Amino acid sequence: MMQPEHQLYSYTYLYKITSTSPSFIHKMIGLFVSSLDEYVSELELLQQSNNLHELKKVLHKMKPSMMNLEIKGAGEILGKVSESSAWTCATSDSIRQLTNTLKEIKPLMEQDLHELSKEVS
């Protein structure tokens, strides 16, 4: 089974927990990709409102998929934000970084989905 290798994220964990089901992996990646636009727009709105409480809720919702897909820097950013008690410049930087990463990931994962769908069909 083909396992795409990437700098910004990894499917190692997904492959470890499913080992044999390309269709499950395809589904997981597909779900994440279909949520990416929503995640990005939520994060961009929060950048403007600086609402830490809302931000924590949004990140909490994103966390499982980001951890499963081992998104680069996500764990660190989630940790930092969940510990903060006020919105700071560091919060803005972290969210900007995360947003950019998610935007960068989208076309890459779409390509992976395309590759994987050849195996699934």
C-alpha positions as a LaTeX table, in Angstrom:
\begin{tabular}{lrrr}
\hline
Residue & $x$ (\AA) & $y$ (\AA) & $z$ (\AA) \\
\hline
Met1 & 0.00 & 0.00 & 0.00 \\
Met2 & 1.33 & 3.40 & $-1.02$ \\
Gln3 & 1.99 & 5.81 & 1.80 \\
Pro4 & 2.64 & 9.37 & 0.61 \\
Glu5 & 5.46 & 11.15 & 2.45 \\
His6 & 5.17 & 14.82 & 3.30 \\
Gln7 & 6.92 & 17.52 & 5.28 \\
Leu8 & 3.83 & 19.21 & 6.66 \\
Tyr9 & 1.85 & 16.17 & 7.73 \\
Ser10 & 2.00 & 12.40 & 7.88 \\
Tyr11 & $-0.32$ & 9.44 & 7.51 \\
Thr12 & 1.83 & 7.18 & 9.68 \\
Tyr13 & $-0.64$ & 7.18 & 12.54 \\
Leu14 & $-3.62$ & 6.53 & 10.25 \\
Tyr15 & $-1.81$ & 3.64 & 8.62 \\
Lys16 & $-0.85$ & 2.31 & 12.04 \\
Ile17 & $-4.42$ & 2.28 & 13.36 \\
Thr18 & $-6.00$ & 0.88 & 10.19 \\
Ser19 & $-3.14$ & $-1.09$ & 8.61 \\
Thr20 & $-5.30$ & $-2.71$ & 5.95 \\
Ser21 & $-8.02$ & $-0.34$ & 4.86 \\
Pro22 & $-7.12$ & 2.15 & 2.13 \\
Ser23 & $-10.79$ & 3.13 & 1.90 \\
Phe24 & $-10.86$ & 4.18 & 5.57 \\
Ile25 & $-7.71$ & 6.25 & 5.11 \\
His26 & $-9.18$ & 7.78 & 1.97 \\
Lys27 & $-12.33$ & 8.66 & 3.92 \\
Met28 & $-10.41$ & 10.21 & 6.83 \\
Ile29 & $-8.30$ & 12.38 & 4.53 \\
Gly30 & $-11.38$ & 13.30 & 2.50 \\
Leu31 & $-13.25$ & 14.44 & 5.62 \\
Phe32 & $-10.33$ & 16.55 & 6.74 \\
Val33 & $-9.87$ & 18.14 & 3.30 \\
Ser34 & $-13.58$ & 18.96 & 3.12 \\
Ser35 & $-13.34$ & 20.72 & 6.51 \\
Leu36 & $-10.21$ & 22.70 & 5.67 \\
Asp37 & $-11.93$ & 25.71 & 4.11 \\
Glu38 & $-14.23$ & 26.00 & 7.10 \\
Tyr39 & $-11.29$ & 25.73 & 9.53 \\
Val40 & $-9.33$ & 28.35 & 7.63 \\
Ser41 & $-12.22$ & 30.82 & 7.49 \\
Glu42 & $-13.02$ & 30.30 & 11.18 \\
Leu43 & $-9.40$ & 30.92 & 12.11 \\
Glu44 & $-9.22$ & 34.02 & 9.91 \\
Leu45 & $-12.38$ & 35.43 & 11.50 \\
Leu46 & $-10.99$ & 34.76 & 14.96 \\
Gln47 & $-7.77$ & 36.57 & 14.01 \\
Gln48 & $-9.91$ & 39.69 & 13.63 \\
Ser49 & $-12.03$ & 39.25 & 16.75 \\
Asn50 & $-9.24$ & 38.03 & 19.06 \\
Asn51 & $-11.78$ & 35.88 & 20.87 \\
Leu52 & $-9.66$ & 33.40 & 22.81 \\
His53 & $-12.63$ & 31.46 & 24.18 \\
Glu54 & $-14.01$ & 30.86 & 20.66 \\
Leu55 & $-10.52$ & 30.05 & 19.39 \\
Lys56 & $-10.09$ & 27.34 & 22.00 \\
Lys57 & $-13.44$ & 25.83 & 20.98 \\
Val58 & $-12.53$ & 25.80 & 17.29 \\
Leu59 & $-9.09$ & 24.31 & 17.97 \\
His60 & $-10.63$ & 21.68 & 20.21 \\
Lys61 & $-12.91$ & 20.67 & 17.34 \\
Met62 & $-9.97$ & 20.49 & 14.92 \\
Lys63 & $-7.63$ & 18.71 & 17.30 \\
Pro64 & $-8.45$ & 15.03 & 16.63 \\
Ser65 & $-7.95$ & 15.30 & 12.88 \\
Met66 & $-4.87$ & 17.46 & 13.24 \\
Met67 & $-3.31$ & 14.97 & 15.63 \\
Asn68 & $-4.29$ & 11.96 & 13.49 \\
Leu69 & $-2.73$ & 13.58 & 10.45 \\
Glu70 & 0.27 & 14.76 & 12.46 \\
Ile71 & 0.01 & 18.27 & 11.07 \\
Lys72 & 3.39 & 19.93 & 11.48 \\
Gly73 & 3.48 & 22.34 & 14.41 \\
Ala74 & $-0.20$ & 21.78 & 15.24 \\
Gly75 & 0.38 & 19.96 & 18.53 \\
Glu76 & 2.68 & 22.72 & 19.72 \\
Ile77 & 0.25 & 25.48 & 18.69 \\
Leu78 & $-2.72$ & 23.69 & 20.28 \\
Gly79 & $-0.75$ & 23.30 & 23.49 \\
Lys80 & 0.33 & 26.93 & 23.58 \\
Val81 & $-3.15$ & 28.28 & 22.92 \\
Ser82 & $-4.91$ & 25.98 & 25.38 \\
Glu83 & $-2.56$ & 27.19 & 28.12 \\
Ser84 & $-2.95$ & 30.89 & 27.39 \\
Ser85 & $-5.30$ & 33.02 & 29.42 \\
Ala86 & $-5.23$ & 36.05 & 27.12 \\
Trp87 & $-4.92$ & 36.72 & 23.40 \\
Thr88 & $-1.36$ & 37.91 & 22.71 \\
Cys89 & 0.83 & 38.60 & 19.68 \\
Ala90 & 2.07 & 35.04 & 20.09 \\
Thr91 & $-1.50$ & 33.80 & 19.75 \\
Ser92 & $-1.90$ & 35.75 & 16.50 \\
Asp93 & 1.40 & 34.41 & 15.20 \\
Ser94 & 0.48 & 30.84 & 16.07 \\
Ile95 & $-2.91$ & 31.10 & 14.37 \\
Arg96 & $-1.41$ & 32.75 & 11.29 \\
Gln97 & 1.13 & 29.94 & 11.12 \\
Leu98 & $-1.55$ & 27.28 & 11.49 \\
Thr99 & $-3.80$ & 28.93 & 8.91 \\
Asn100 & $-0.97$ & 29.10 & 6.37 \\
Thr101 & $-0.07$ & 25.47 & 7.00 \\
Leu102 & $-3.68$ & 24.39 & 6.45 \\
Lys103 & $-3.87$ & 26.40 & 3.20 \\
Glu104 & $-0.64$ & 24.79 & 2.03 \\
Ile105 & $-1.80$ & 21.29 & 2.96 \\
Lys106 & $-5.07$ & 21.39 & 1.04 \\
Pro107 & $-3.78$ & 20.93 & $-2.54$ \\
Leu108 & $-1.25$ & 18.35 & $-1.33$ \\
Met109 & $-3.91$ & 16.25 & 0.38 \\
Glu110 & $-6.19$ & 16.58 & $-2.63$ \\
Gln111 & $-3.36$ & 15.08 & $-4.69$ \\
Asp112 & $-2.96$ & 12.26 & $-2.14$ \\
Leu113 & $-6.70$ & 11.58 & $-2.33$ \\
His114 & $-6.42$ & 11.35 & $-6.08$ \\
Glu115 & $-3.54$ & 8.85 & $-5.76$ \\
Leu116 & $-5.27$ & 6.84 & $-3.06$ \\
Ser117 & $-8.55$ & 6.66 & $-4.97$ \\
Lys118 & $-6.71$ & 4.60 & $-7.60$ \\
Glu119 & $-6.00$ & 2.01 & $-4.90$ \\
Val120 & $-9.46$ & 2.15 & $-3.36$ \\
Ser121 & $-11.46$ & 1.69 & $-6.55$ \\
\hline
\end{tabular}
